Amino acid sequence: MSNRRVLVVDDDAKTVELVKLYLNRDGYKVVTAHDGIEALRIAREQHPDLIVLDIMLPGLDGLQVCRTLRAESDVPIIMLTARTTENDRLAGLDLGADDYVIKPFSPKELAARVRAVLRRLPDEDTDSGQAEIRHGDLMVNFQKREATIGEKTIRLTTVEFKLLSAFVREPSRVFSRGQLIEKALGYDFEGFDRTIDVHILNLRRKLEPDPNHPTYIKTVYGGGYKFVGGNE
């Protein structure tokens, strides 16, 4: 893990130093920023493996930074939020962030979230012996971590790719929300039902011709979700 670089963005210097301390203990190289403009500059110049991003920042706020980065990159993003309503907490996920942590937070919990989000796919995706799986026009290439529909490449976040990988390996299987969050992030946490719903919604927006009438990922009421690959 020592080659992993994490960008920590928060305008509170004490928070930054505390997070940096715990991530350094886990072997990560940590770079820091204290406002949104600086965060964008460092992200573009140093290409971190993951970004811990506070929402309340001077200059550009964290949501604006997340929106901008998501248009340029699939770098994993964990949002830090002190906002109290569930919709506020999920706002970052709606923009493509991978996870969120509520302030005040345990630095141990945040470090665990970082470890979980950085668990990349290649080893677990290639152990089945399949380099790629195709369903109709949709092709998922596990070695390249890439999904295409026809000739169009679909840019997916780490969590979205993990979810899609789980679905295409077992089409028609009904996955509960708990099973999906375990596959995508590697742990459960309070409020995860809504979190996985937002990730599924974002995935549908990228895959489906009409996300309101999905043909790839169906909702199973009372059960969760299943992948049908346009066959239903």
MARBA-3410 file (N, C-alpha, C, O; in Angstrom, 1 decimal):
232
0.8,-1.2,0.0,0.0,0.0,0.0,0.8,1.3,0.0,0.3,2.4,-0.2 ~ 2.2,1.1,0.2,3.0,2.3,0.4,3.0,3.2,-0.9,3.4,4.3,-0.8 ~ 2.7,2.6,-2.1,2.7,3.4,-3.3,1.4,4.1,-3.6,1.3,4.9,-4.5 ~ 0.4,4.0,-2.7,-0.8,4.7,-2.8,-0.7,6.1,-2.3,-0.2,6.4,-1.3 ~ -1.3,7.0,-3.1,-1.2,8.4,-2.8,-2.6,8.9,-2.5,-3.5,8.7,-3.3
-2.9,9.5,-1.4,-4.2,10.0,-1.0,-4.1,11.5,-0.8,-3.2,12.0,-0.1 ~ -5.0,12.2,-1.4,-5.2,13.7,-1.3,-6.2,14.0,-0.2,-7.4,13.5,-0.4 ~ -5.9,14.7,0.8,-6.8,15.0,1.9,-7.1,16.5,1.8,-6.2,17.3,1.8 ~ -8.4,16.9,1.7,-8.8,18.3,1.5,-9.8,18.7,2.6,-10.9,18.2,2.7 ~ -9.3,19.6,3.4,-10.2,20.2,4.5,-9.5,21.5,4.9,-8.3,21.7,4.9
-10.4,22.5,5.2,-9.9,23.8,5.5,-9.5,23.9,7.0,-8.9,24.9,7.5 ~ -9.7,22.8,7.8,-9.3,22.8,9.2,-8.0,22.0,9.3,-7.9,20.8,9.0 ~ -6.9,22.8,9.7,-5.6,22.2,9.7,-5.5,21.0,10.6,-4.7,20.1,10.3 ~ -6.1,21.1,11.8,-6.1,20.0,12.7,-6.7,18.7,12.2,-6.1,17.6,12.4 ~ -7.8,18.9,11.5,-8.4,17.7,10.9,-7.5,17.1,9.8,-7.3,15.9,9.8
-6.9,17.9,9.0,-6.0,17.4,8.0,-4.8,16.7,8.6,-4.5,15.6,8.1 ~ -4.2,17.2,9.6,-3.1,16.6,10.3,-3.4,15.2,10.9,-2.7,14.3,10.9 ~ -4.6,15.2,11.5,-5.1,14.0,12.2,-5.3,12.9,11.2,-4.9,11.7,11.3 ~ -6.0,13.2,10.1,-6.2,12.2,9.0,-4.9,11.8,8.4,-4.7,10.6,8.1 ~ -4.0,12.7,8.2,-2.7,12.4,7.6,-2.0,11.4,8.5,-1.3,10.5,8.0
-2.0,11.6,9.8,-1.3,10.8,10.7,-1.8,9.3,10.6,-1.0,8.4,10.5 ~ -3.1,9.1,10.6,-3.7,7.8,10.5,-3.4,7.1,9.2,-3.1,5.9,9.1 ~ -3.5,7.9,8.1,-3.2,7.3,6.8,-1.8,7.0,6.6,-1.4,6.0,5.9 ~ -0.9,7.9,7.1,0.5,7.5,7.1,0.8,6.2,7.8,1.7,5.4,7.3 ~ 0.1,6.0,8.9,0.3,4.8,9.7,0.0,3.5,8.8,0.6,2.5,9.0
-1.0,3.7,7.9,-1.4,2.6,7.0,-0.5,2.5,5.8,-0.7,1.6,5.0 ~ 0.5,3.4,5.7,1.5,3.3,4.6,1.2,4.1,3.4,1.9,4.0,2.4 ~ 0.1,5.0,3.5,-0.2,5.8,2.3,0.7,7.0,2.3,1.0,7.6,3.4 ~ 1.0,7.5,1.1,1.6,8.8,1.0,0.5,9.8,0.9,-0.4,9.7,0.0 ~ 0.5,10.8,1.8,-0.6,11.8,1.9,-0.1,13.2,1.4,0.9,13.7,1.8
-0.9,13.7,0.5,-0.8,15.1,0.1,-2.0,15.9,0.6,-3.1,15.3,0.7 ~ -1.9,17.2,0.8,-3.0,17.9,1.4,-3.3,19.2,0.7,-2.5,19.8,0.0 ~ -4.6,19.6,0.9,-5.0,20.9,0.3,-6.1,21.5,1.3,-6.7,20.7,2.1 ~ -6.2,22.8,1.3,-7.1,23.5,2.3,-8.2,24.3,1.6,-9.0,24.9,2.4 ~ -8.3,24.2,0.3,-9.4,24.9,-0.4,-9.7,24.2,-1.7,-8.9,23.4,-2.1
-10.8,24.5,-2.3,-11.2,23.7,-3.5,-10.4,24.0,-4.7,-10.1,23.0,-5.4 ~ -9.9,25.2,-4.9,-9.1,25.5,-6.0,-7.7,24.8,-5.9,-7.2,24.2,-6.9 ~ -7.1,24.8,-4.7,-5.9,24.1,-4.5,-6.1,22.6,-4.7,-5.2,21.9,-5.2 ~ -7.2,22.1,-4.3,-7.5,20.6,-4.4,-7.5,20.2,-5.9,-7.0,19.2,-6.2 ~ -8.2,21.0,-6.7,-8.2,20.7,-8.1,-6.9,20.7,-8.8,-6.5,19.9,-9.6
-6.1,21.7,-8.4,-4.7,21.8,-8.9,-3.9,20.6,-8.6,-3.2,20.0,-9.5 ~ -3.9,20.2,-7.3,-3.1,19.1,-6.9,-3.6,17.8,-7.5,-2.8,16.9,-7.9 ~ -4.9,17.6,-7.6,-5.5,16.4,-8.2,-5.1,16.3,-9.6,-4.7,15.2,-10.1 ~ -5.1,17.4,-10.3,-4.7,17.3,-11.8,-3.2,17.1,-12.0,-2.8,16.5,-12.9 ~ -2.4,17.7,-11.0,-0.9,17.5,-11.2,-0.4,16.2,-10.7,0.5,15.7,-11.3
-0.9,15.7,-9.5,-0.3,14.6,-8.9,-1.1,13.3,-9.0,-0.6,12.2,-8.7 ~ -2.3,13.3,-9.6,-3.1,12.2,-9.9,-3.2,11.2,-8.7,-2.7,10.1,-8.8 ~ -3.8,11.6,-7.6,-3.9,10.7,-6.4,-4.7,9.5,-6.7,-5.6,9.5,-7.6 ~ -4.5,8.4,-5.9,-5.3,7.2,-6.0,-6.7,7.3,-5.4,-7.6,6.6,-5.7 ~ -6.8,8.3,-4.4,-8.0,8.5,-3.7,-8.0,9.9,-3.1,-7.0,10.5,-2.8
-9.2,10.5,-3.0,-9.3,11.9,-2.5,-10.3,11.8,-1.3,-11.5,11.4,-1.5 ~ -9.9,12.4,-0.2,-10.8,12.6,1.0,-11.2,14.1,0.9,-10.3,14.9,1.0 ~ -12.4,14.4,0.7,-12.8,15.7,0.3,-13.9,16.3,1.2,-15.0,15.7,1.2 ~ -13.6,17.3,1.9,-14.6,18.0,2.8,-15.6,18.8,1.9,-15.2,19.3,0.9 ~ -16.9,18.8,2.3,-17.9,19.6,1.5,-17.7,21.1,1.7,-17.7,21.9,0.8
-17.5,21.5,3.0,-17.5,22.9,3.3,-16.1,23.5,3.1,-15.3,23.4,4.1 ~ -15.8,24.0,2.0,-14.5,24.5,1.6,-14.6,26.0,1.1,-15.6,26.4,0.5 ~ -13.5,26.8,1.4,-13.5,28.1,0.8,-13.2,28.1,-0.7,-12.7,27.1,-1.2 ~ -13.6,29.1,-1.4,-13.4,29.1,-2.8,-14.4,28.2,-3.5,-15.6,28.6,-3.6 ~ -14.0,27.1,-4.0,-14.9,26.1,-4.5,-15.3,25.1,-3.4,-14.4,24.6,-2.7
-16.6,24.9,-3.2,-16.9,23.9,-2.1,-16.7,22.5,-2.6,-16.4,22.3,-3.8 ~ -16.8,21.5,-1.7,-16.5,20.1,-2.1,-17.3,19.5,-3.1,-16.9,18.7,-3.9 ~ -18.6,20.0,-3.2,-19.5,19.4,-4.2,-19.1,19.9,-5.6,-19.2,19.2,-6.6 ~ -18.7,21.2,-5.7,-18.2,21.7,-7.0,-16.9,21.0,-7.4,-16.7,20.7,-8.6 ~ -16.0,20.8,-6.4,-14.8,20.1,-6.7,-15.1,18.6,-7.2,-14.5,18.2,-8.2
-16.0,18.0,-6.5,-16.4,16.6,-6.9,-17.0,16.6,-8.3,-16.6,15.7,-9.1 ~ -17.9,17.5,-8.6,-18.5,17.6,-9.9,-17.4,17.8,-11.0,-17.5,17.1,-12.1 ~ -16.5,18.7,-10.8,-15.5,18.9,-11.8,-14.5,17.7,-12.0,-14.2,17.4,-13.1 ~ -14.1,17.1,-10.9,-13.3,15.9,-11.0,-13.9,14.8,-11.7,-13.3,14.1,-12.4 ~ -15.2,14.6,-11.4,-15.9,13.5,-12.0,-16.0,13.6,-13.5,-16.2,12.6,-14.2
-16.0,14.8,-14.0,-16.1,15.0,-15.4,-14.7,14.7,-16.1,-14.6,14.5,-17.3 ~ -13.7,14.7,-15.3,-12.3,14.5,-15.8,-11.7,13.1,-15.4,-10.8,12.7,-16.1 ~ -12.2,12.5,-14.4,-11.5,11.3,-13.8,-12.4,10.4,-13.1,-13.5,10.8,-12.7 ~ -12.0,9.2,-12.9,-12.8,8.2,-12.0,-12.1,8.0,-10.7,-12.4,7.0,-10.1 ~ -11.2,8.9,-10.3,-10.5,8.8,-9.0,-11.6,8.6,-7.9,-12.5,9.3,-7.8
-11.4,7.6,-7.0,-12.3,7.4,-5.9,-12.3,8.6,-5.0,-11.3,9.2,-4.7 ~ -13.5,9.0,-4.5,-13.7,10.2,-3.7,-14.5,9.8,-2.5,-15.6,9.2,-2.6 ~ -14.0,10.1,-1.3,-14.8,10.0,0.0,-15.1,11.4,0.5,-14.2,12.2,0.7 ~ -16.4,11.7,0.6,-16.8,13.1,1.0,-16.8,13.1,2.6,-17.3,12.2,3.2 ~ -16.4,14.2,3.1,-16.6,14.5,4.6,-17.7,15.5,4.7,-17.6,16.6,4.0
-18.7,15.3,5.5,-19.8,16.2,5.6,-20.3,16.3,7.0,-20.4,15.4,7.8 ~ -20.5,17.6,7.4,-21.1,17.9,8.7,-22.5,18.2,8.6,-23.2,18.5,9.6 ~ -23.1,18.1,7.4,-24.5,18.4,7.2,-25.4,17.3,7.8,-25.0,16.2,7.9 ~ -26.5,17.7,8.3,-27.3,16.8,9.1,-28.4,16.0,8.4,-28.7,14.9,8.9 ~ -28.9,16.5,7.3,-30.0,15.8,6.7,-29.5,14.7,5.8,-28.4,14.8,5.3
-30.3,13.6,5.6,-29.8,12.5,4.7,-29.6,13.0,3.3,-28.6,12.5,2.7 ~ -30.4,13.8,2.8,-30.2,14.3,1.4,-28.9,15.1,1.3,-28.3,15.0,0.3 ~ -28.6,15.9,2.3,-27.3,16.6,2.2,-26.1,15.6,2.2,-25.2,15.8,1.5 ~ -26.3,14.5,3.0,-25.2,13.6,3.1,-25.0,12.8,1.8,-23.9,12.4,1.4 ~ -26.1,12.6,1.1,-26.0,11.8,-0.1,-25.8,12.7,-1.4,-25.6,12.2,-2.5
-25.7,14.0,-1.2,-25.5,14.9,-2.3,-24.2,14.6,-3.1,-24.2,14.6,-4.3 ~ -23.1,14.3,-2.3,-21.9,14.0,-3.0,-22.0,12.7,-3.8,-21.4,12.6,-4.9 ~ -22.7,11.7,-3.3,-22.8,10.4,-4.0,-23.6,10.7,-5.3,-23.2,10.0,-6.3 ~ -24.5,11.5,-5.3,-25.3,11.8,-6.5,-24.4,12.4,-7.5,-24.7,12.3,-8.7 ~ -23.3,13.1,-7.1,-22.4,13.7,-8.1,-21.3,12.7,-8.5,-20.5,13.0,-9.4
-21.3,11.5,-7.9,-20.3,10.5,-8.3,-19.3,10.1,-7.3,-18.4,9.4,-7.6 ~ -19.4,10.7,-6.1,-18.5,10.3,-5.0,-18.7,8.8,-4.7,-19.8,8.3,-4.9 ~ -17.7,8.2,-4.1,-17.8,6.7,-3.8,-18.4,6.5,-2.4,-19.0,5.5,-2.2 ~ -18.2,7.4,-1.5,-18.6,7.2,-0.1,-18.6,8.5,0.6,-18.2,9.5,0.1 ~ -19.2,8.5,1.8,-19.2,9.7,2.6,-19.0,9.3,4.1,-19.3,8.2,4.5
-18.4,10.2,4.9,-18.2,10.1,6.3,-18.7,11.3,7.0,-18.4,12.4,6.5 ~ -19.4,11.1,8.1,-20.1,12.2,8.7,-19.2,12.8,9.8,-18.7,12.0,10.7 ~ -19.0,14.1,9.9,-18.3,14.8,10.9,-19.2,14.9,12.1,-20.4,15.2,12.0 ~ -18.7,14.9,13.4,-17.3,14.5,13.7,-17.2,13.0,13.4,-18.1,12.2,13.6 ~ -16.0,12.5,13.0,-15.8,11.1,12.7,-14.6,10.6,13.4,-13.7,11.3,13.9
-14.5,9.3,13.5,-13.4,8.6,14.0,-12.3,8.4,12.9,-12.6,7.9,11.8 ~ -11.1,8.9,13.2,-10.1,8.7,12.2,-9.8,7.2,11.8,-9.4,6.9,10.7 ~ -10.1,6.3,12.8,-9.9,4.9,12.5,-11.0,4.5,11.5,-10.7,3.7,10.6 ~ -12.2,5.0,11.6,-13.3,4.7,10.7,-12.9,5.2,9.3,-13.1,4.5,8.3 ~ -12.5,6.4,9.2,-12.1,7.0,7.9,-11.0,6.2,7.3,-11.0,5.9,6.1
-10.0,5.8,8.0,-8.9,5.0,7.5,-9.4,3.6,7.0,-9.0,3.1,6.0 ~ -10.4,3.1,7.7,-11.0,1.8,7.2,-11.8,2.0,5.9,-11.7,1.2,5.0 ~ -12.5,3.2,5.8,-13.2,3.5,4.5,-12.2,3.6,3.4,-12.4,3.1,2.3 ~ -11.1,4.3,3.7,-10.0,4.5,2.6,-9.5,3.1,2.2,-9.4,2.8,1.0 ~ -9.2,2.2,3.1,-8.7,0.9,2.8,-9.7,0.1,1.9,-9.4,-0.5,0.9
-11.0,0.2,2.3,-12.0,-0.5,1.6,-12.2,0.0,0.2,-12.3,-0.7,-0.8 ~ -12.3,1.3,0.0,-12.5,1.9,-1.3,-11.3,1.6,-2.2,-11.5,1.5,-3.4 ~ -10.1,1.5,-1.7,-8.9,1.3,-2.5,-8.7,-0.2,-2.8,-7.7,-0.5,-3.5 ~ -9.6,-1.0,-2.4,-9.5,-2.4,-2.8,-9.9,-2.5,-4.3,-11.1,-2.5,-4.6 ~ -8.9,-2.6,-5.1,-9.2,-2.6,-6.6,-9.7,-3.9,-7.0,-9.6,-4.9,-6.3
-10.1,-4.0,-8.3,-10.8,-5.2,-8.8,-9.9,-6.2,-9.5,-10.3,-7.4,-9.4 ~ -8.8,-5.9,-10.0,-8.1,-6.9,-10.9,-8.0,-8.3,-10.4,-8.4,-9.3,-11.1 ~ -7.5,-8.5,-9.2,-7.4,-9.9,-8.7,-8.7,-10.6,-8.6,-8.8,-11.8,-9.0 ~ -9.7,-10.0,-8.0,-10.9,-10.7,-7.8,-11.7,-10.8,-9.0,-12.5,-11.8,-9.2 ~ -11.5,-9.9,-10.0,-12.2,-10.0,-11.3,-11.6,-11.0,-12.2,-12.4,-11.5,-13.1
-10.3,-11.3,-12.2,-9.7,-12.2,-13.1,-9.6,-13.6,-12.6,-9.3,-14.5,-13.4 ~ -10.0,-13.8,-11.3,-9.8,-15.2,-10.8,-10.9,-16.1,-11.4,-10.8,-17.4,-11.3 ~ -11.9,-15.6,-12.0,-12.9,-16.5,-12.7,-12.4,-17.0,-14.0,-13.1,-17.9,-14.6 ~ -11.3,-16.5,-14.5,-10.8,-16.9,-15.8,-11.3,-16.2,-17.0,-10.9,-16.4,-18.1 ~ -12.3,-15.2,-16.7,-12.9,-14.5,-17.8,-12.3,-13.1,-17.9,-12.3,-12.3,-16.9
-11.8,-12.7,-19.0,-11.2,-11.4,-19.2,-12.4,-10.4,-19.4,-12.2,-9.2,-19.0 ~ -13.5,-10.8,-20.0,-14.6,-10.0,-20.3,-15.9,-10.7,-20.3,-15.9,-12.0,-20.6 ~ -17.0,-10.0,-20.1,-18.3,-10.6,-20.2,-19.1,-9.7,-21.1,-19.1,-8.5,-20.9 ~ -19.9,-10.3,-22.0,-20.8,-9.5,-22.9,-22.2,-9.9,-22.7,-22.5,-11.1,-22.6 ~ -23.1,-8.9,-22.6,-24.5,-9.1,-22.6,-25.1,-8.1,-23.6,-25.2,-6.9,-23.4
-25.5,-8.7,-24.8,-26.0,-7.8,-25.9,-24.9,-6.8,-26.3,-23.8,-7.1,-26.6 ~ -25.3,-5.5,-26.3,-24.4,-4.4,-26.6,-23.4,-4.1,-25.5,-22.4,-3.4,-25.7 ~ -23.7,-4.5,-24.3,-22.9,-4.2,-23.1,-21.7,-5.2,-23.0,-21.9,-6.4,-22.9 ~ -20.5,-4.6,-22.9,-19.3,-5.5,-22.7,-18.5,-4.9,-21.5,-18.3,-3.7,-21.4 ~ -18.2,-5.8,-20.5,-17.4,-5.4,-19.4,-16.1,-6.2,-19.4,-16.0,-7.4,-19.5
-15.0,-5.4,-19.5,-13.6,-5.9,-19.6,-13.0,-5.7,-18.2,-12.7,-4.6,-17.8 ~ -12.7,-6.8,-17.5,-12.3,-6.8,-16.1,-10.8,-6.4,-16.1,-10.4,-5.7,-15.1 ~ -10.0,-6.8,-17.0,-8.6,-6.5,-17.0,-8.3,-5.0,-17.2,-7.5,-4.4,-16.6 ~ -9.1,-4.4,-18.1,-9.0,-2.9,-18.4,-9.9,-2.1,-17.4,-9.8,-0.9,-17.4 ~ -10.7,-2.8,-16.6,-11.7,-2.0,-15.8,-12.5,-1.1,-16.6,-12.5,0.1,-16.4
-13.1,-1.6,-17.7,-13.8,-0.8,-18.7,-15.1,-1.4,-19.1,-15.2,-2.6,-19.2 ~ -16.1,-0.6,-19.3,-17.4,-1.0,-19.8,-17.7,-0.2,-21.1,-17.4,1.0,-21.1 ~ -18.2,-0.9,-22.0,-18.6,-0.3,-23.3,-20.0,-0.7,-23.6,-20.5,-1.8,-23.4 ~ -20.8,0.2,-24.3,-22.0,-0.2,-24.9,-21.9,0.2,-26.4,-21.8,1.3,-26.8 ~ -21.9,-0.9,-27.2,-21.6,-0.6,-28.6,-20.2,-0.1,-28.7,-19.2,-0.8,-28.3
-20.0,1.0,-29.4,-18.7,1.6,-29.5,-18.4,2.7,-28.5,-17.3,3.2,-28.5 ~ -19.3,2.9,-27.6,-19.2,4.0,-26.6,-18.6,3.4,-25.3,-19.1,2.5,-24.7 ~ -17.5,4.0,-24.8,-16.9,3.7,-23.5,-17.7,4.4,-22.4,-17.9,5.6,-22.5 ~ -18.1,3.7,-21.4,-18.8,4.3,-20.3,-17.9,4.5,-19.1,-17.3,3.6,-18.6 ~ -17.7,5.8,-18.7,-16.9,6.1,-17.6,-17.6,5.8,-16.3,-18.6,6.3,-16.0
-17.0,4.9,-15.5,-17.6,4.4,-14.2,-16.7,4.7,-13.1,-15.4,4.7,-13.2 ~ -17.2,5.1,-11.9,-16.4,5.2,-10.7,-16.1,3.8,-10.2,-16.6,2.8,-10.8 ~ -15.2,3.7,-9.3,-14.7,2.4,-8.7,-15.9,1.6,-8.2,-16.1,0.4,-8.5 ~ -16.8,2.3,-7.4,-18.0,1.6,-6.9,-18.9,1.1,-8.0,-19.4,0.0,-7.9 ~ -19.1,2.0,-9.0,-20.0,1.6,-10.0,-19.5,0.4,-10.8,-20.3,-0.5,-11.2
-18.2,0.4,-11.0,-17.6,-0.8,-11.8,-17.8,-2.0,-11.0,-18.0,-3.1,-11.5 ~ -17.5,-1.9,-9.6,-17.7,-3.1,-8.8,-19.1,-3.6,-8.8,-19.4,-4.9,-8.9 ~ -20.1,-2.7,-8.8,-21.5,-3.1,-8.8,-21.8,-3.8,-10.2,-22.4,-4.9,-10.2 ~ -21.4,-3.2,-11.2,-21.7,-3.8,-12.6,-21.0,-5.1,-12.7,-21.6,-6.0,-13.3 ~ -19.8,-5.2,-12.2,-19.1,-6.5,-12.3,-19.8,-7.6,-11.6,-20.0,-8.8,-12.1
-20.4,-7.3,-10.4,-21.2,-8.3,-9.6,-22.4,-8.7,-10.4,-22.8,-9.9,-10.5 ~ -23.1,-7.7,-11.0,-24.3,-8.0,-11.7,-24.0,-8.9,-13.0,-24.8,-9.9,-13.1 ~ -23.0,-8.5,-13.8,-22.9,-9.2,-15.0,-22.4,-10.7,-14.8,-22.6,-11.5,-15.7 ~ -21.7,-10.9,-13.7,-21.2,-12.3,-13.4,-22.4,-13.2,-13.1,-22.3,-14.4,-13.3 ~ -23.5,-12.6,-12.5,-24.6,-13.5,-12.1,-25.9,-12.8,-12.5,-26.7,-12.4,-11.7
-26.1,-12.8,-13.8,-27.4,-12.2,-14.3,-28.6,-13.0,-13.8,-28.6,-14.2,-13.6 ~ -29.6,-12.2,-13.5,-30.9,-12.7,-12.9,-30.8,-13.0,-11.5,-31.9,-13.2,-10.8 ~ -29.7,-13.0,-10.8,-29.6,-13.1,-9.4,-30.1,-11.9,-8.7,-29.7,-10.7,-9.1 ~ -30.9,-12.0,-7.7,-31.4,-10.9,-6.9,-30.4,-10.6,-5.8,-30.2,-11.4,-4.9 ~ -29.8,-9.4,-5.8,-28.8,-9.0,-4.8,-29.6,-8.1,-3.8,-30.2,-7.1,-4.3
-29.5,-8.4,-2.6,-30.0,-7.4,-1.6,-29.1,-6.2,-1.5,-27.9,-6.2,-2.0 ~ -29.6,-5.1,-0.9,-28.7,-3.9,-0.8,-27.5,-4.2,0.0,-26.4,-3.7,-0.3 ~ -27.7,-5.0,1.1,-26.5,-5.3,1.9,-25.5,-6.1,1.2,-24.3,-5.9,1.4 ~ -25.9,-7.1,0.3,-24.9,-7.8,-0.5,-24.2,-6.9,-1.4,-23.0,-7.1,-1.7 ~ -24.9,-6.0,-2.0,-24.3,-5.1,-3.0,-23.3,-4.1,-2.3,-22.2,-3.9,-2.9
-23.6,-3.6,-1.2,-22.7,-2.7,-0.5,-21.5,-3.4,0.0,-20.3,-2.9,0.0 ~ -21.6,-4.7,0.3,-20.5,-5.5,0.7,-19.6,-5.7,-0.4,-18.3,-5.7,-0.3 ~ -20.1,-6.0,-1.6,-19.3,-6.2,-2.8,-18.6,-4.9,-3.3,-17.5,-4.9,-3.8 ~ -19.3,-3.8,-3.1,-18.8,-2.5,-3.7,-17.9,-1.8,-2.8,-16.9,-1.2,-3.2 ~ -18.1,-1.9,-1.4,-17.3,-1.2,-0.5,-16.7,-2.0,0.6,-15.7,-1.6,1.2
-17.2,-3.2,0.7,-16.5,-4.2,1.6,-16.9,-4.1,3.1,-16.3,-4.7,3.9 ~ -18.0,-3.3,3.4,-18.4,-3.2,4.8,-19.8,-2.6,4.8,-20.3,-2.1,3.8 ~ -20.5,-2.7,6.0,-21.8,-2.2,6.1,-21.7,-0.9,7.0,-20.8,-0.8,7.8 ~ -22.6,0.0,6.9,-22.7,1.1,7.8,-24.1,1.7,7.8,-24.9,1.4,6.9 ~ -24.4,2.4,8.9,-25.7,2.9,9.1,-26.1,3.8,7.9,-25.4,4.7,7.5
-27.3,3.5,7.4,-27.8,4.3,6.3,-27.4,3.7,4.9,-27.6,4.4,3.9 ~ -26.9,2.5,4.9,-26.3,2.0,3.6,-27.4,1.8,2.5,-27.1,1.8,1.3 ~ -28.7,1.6,2.9,-29.7,1.3,1.9,-29.8,2.5,0.9,-29.8,2.3,-0.3 ~ -29.9,3.7,1.4,-30.0,4.8,0.6,-28.7,5.0,-0.2,-28.8,5.5,-1.4 ~ -27.6,4.7,0.4,-26.3,4.9,-0.3,-26.3,4.0,-1.5,-25.9,4.5,-2.6
-26.6,2.8,-1.4,-26.5,1.9,-2.6,-27.5,2.3,-3.6,-27.3,2.1,-4.8 ~ -28.7,2.8,-3.2,-29.7,3.2,-4.2,-29.2,4.4,-5.0,-29.4,4.4,-6.2 ~ -28.4,5.3,-4.4,-27.8,6.4,-5.2,-26.8,5.9,-6.2,-26.8,6.3,-7.3 ~ -25.9,4.9,-5.8,-25.0,4.4,-6.7,-25.7,3.6,-7.9,-25.2,3.7,-9.0 ~ -26.7,2.9,-7.6,-27.5,2.2,-8.6,-28.1,3.3,-9.6,-28.1,3.1,-10.8
-28.7,4.3,-9.0,-29.2,5.4,-9.9,-28.2,6.0,-10.8,-28.4,6.2,-12.0 ~ -27.0,6.3,-10.3,-25.9,6.8,-11.1,-25.5,5.8,-12.2,-25.2,6.2,-13.3 ~ -25.4,4.5,-11.8,-25.1,3.5,-12.8,-26.1,3.4,-13.9,-25.8,3.3,-15.1 ~ -27.4,3.5,-13.5,-28.5,3.5,-14.5,-28.4,4.7,-15.5,-28.6,4.5,-16.7 ~ -28.0,5.8,-14.9,-27.9,7.0,-15.8,-26.9,6.8,-16.9,-27.0,7.4,-18.0
-25.9,6.1,-16.6,-24.8,5.9,-17.5,-25.1,4.7,-18.5,-24.6,4.7,-19.7 ~ -25.8,3.7,-18.1,-26.1,2.5,-18.9,-27.4,2.6,-19.7,-27.4,2.1,-20.8 ~ -28.4,3.1,-19.1,-29.7,2.9,-19.6,-30.1,4.0,-20.6,-29.8,5.2,-20.4 ~ -30.7,3.7,-21.7,-31.3,4.7,-22.6,-32.3,5.6,-21.9,-32.4,6.8,-22.2 ~ -33.1,5.0,-21.1,-34.1,5.7,-20.3,-34.0,5.2,-18.8,-34.6,4.2,-18.5
-33.3,5.9,-18.0,-33.1,5.4,-16.6,-34.4,5.2,-15.8,-34.4,4.5,-14.8 ~ -35.4,5.9,-16.2,-36.7,5.7,-15.5,-37.4,4.4,-15.9,-38.3,4.0,-15.2 ~ -37.0,3.8,-17.0,-37.5,2.5,-17.4,-36.3,1.6,-17.8,-36.0,1.3,-18.9 ~ -35.6,1.2,-16.7,-34.4,0.4,-16.9,-34.5,-0.9,-17.6,-35.5,-1.6,-17.4 ~ -33.6,-1.2,-18.5,-33.6,-2.5,-19.2,-32.4,-3.4,-18.8,-32.4,-4.6,-19.2
-31.5,-2.8,-18.1,-30.3,-3.6,-17.7,-30.4,-4.0,-16.2,-30.3,-5.2,-15.8 ~ -30.7,-3.1,-15.3,-30.7,-3.3,-13.9,-32.1,-3.0,-13.4,-32.6,-1.9,-13.4 ~ -32.8,-4.1,-12.9,-34.2,-4.0,-12.5,-34.2,-3.9,-11.0,-33.4,-4.6,-10.3 ~ -35.2,-3.2,-10.5,-35.5,-3.2,-9.0,-36.4,-4.4,-8.7,-37.4,-4.6,-9.4 ~ -36.1,-5.1,-7.7,-36.9,-6.2,-7.2,-37.5,-5.7,-5.9,-36.8,-5.7,-4.9
-38.8,-5.3,-5.9,-39.3,-4.7,-4.7,-39.3,-5.7,-3.5,-39.8,-6.8,-3.6 ~ -38.8,-5.2,-2.4,-38.7,-6.0,-1.2,-37.5,-6.9,-1.3,-37.2,-7.6,-0.3 ~ -36.7,-6.9,-2.4,-35.6,-7.8,-2.5,-34.3,-7.1,-2.8,-33.3,-7.5,-2.1 ~ -34.3,-6.2,-3.7,-33.0,-5.5,-4.0,-33.0,-5.2,-5.5,-33.9,-4.5,-6.0 ~ -31.9,-5.7,-6.2,-31.7,-5.4,-7.6,-31.2,-6.7,-8.3,-30.6,-7.5,-7.7
-31.5,-6.7,-9.6,-31.0,-7.8,-10.4,-30.6,-7.3,-11.8,-31.2,-6.3,-12.3 ~ -29.7,-8.0,-12.5,-29.3,-7.6,-13.8,-29.9,-8.5,-14.8,-29.9,-9.7,-14.7 ~ -30.6,-7.9,-15.8,-31.3,-8.7,-16.8,-30.7,-8.5,-18.2,-31.0,-9.2,-19.1 ~ -29.8,-7.5,-18.4,-29.1,-7.3,-19.6,-30.0,-7.1,-20.8,-29.6,-7.4,-21.9 ~ -31.1,-6.4,-20.6,-32.0,-6.0,-21.7,-32.9,-7.2,-22.1,-33.5,-7.1,-23.2
-32.9,-8.2,-21.3,-33.7,-9.4,-21.7,-35.1,-9.5,-21.2,-35.8,-10.4,-21.5 ~ -35.5,-8.5,-20.4,-36.8,-8.5,-19.9,-37.5,-7.2,-20.2,-38.7,-7.0,-19.9
END
